Amino acid sequence: MLSSIKSIIERKSNGTSITSEMLNLEIDYISKTLELMRDAQEISNDAYLDSGSIQGGLTVVSSLIEQKISDSEINSLMETLNSRAINLEEKYPGLSIILESYRN
């Protein structure tokens, strides 16, 4: 999850436009993958529930992009999500690695 957030922030800082469609694809991936991880008992139910804050935050950002909110506000929200993702990774070590392993 941490790498997903970092990737979005990096793309944005490199001048790539982030669209709500791009975010919605990532939200869908995170949602489905977390469910698979929980069902396979690779993560706890607590980790699954706590990870929902990232998914929900990305949904908010996607909505704000559709509303054409300023980039500075979007950047601020993305940095907040990055901090949350770091905290989740500290609380549940390996969460991001497991999540990303499903991407391939």
Buried (B, 14 or more C-beta within 10 A) or exposed (E): BBBBBBEBBEEBEEEEEBEBEBBBEBBEBBBEBBEEBBEEEBBEEEBBEBBEBBBEBBBEBBEBBEEEEEEEEBBEBBEEBBEBBBEBBEEBEEBBEBBBEBEE
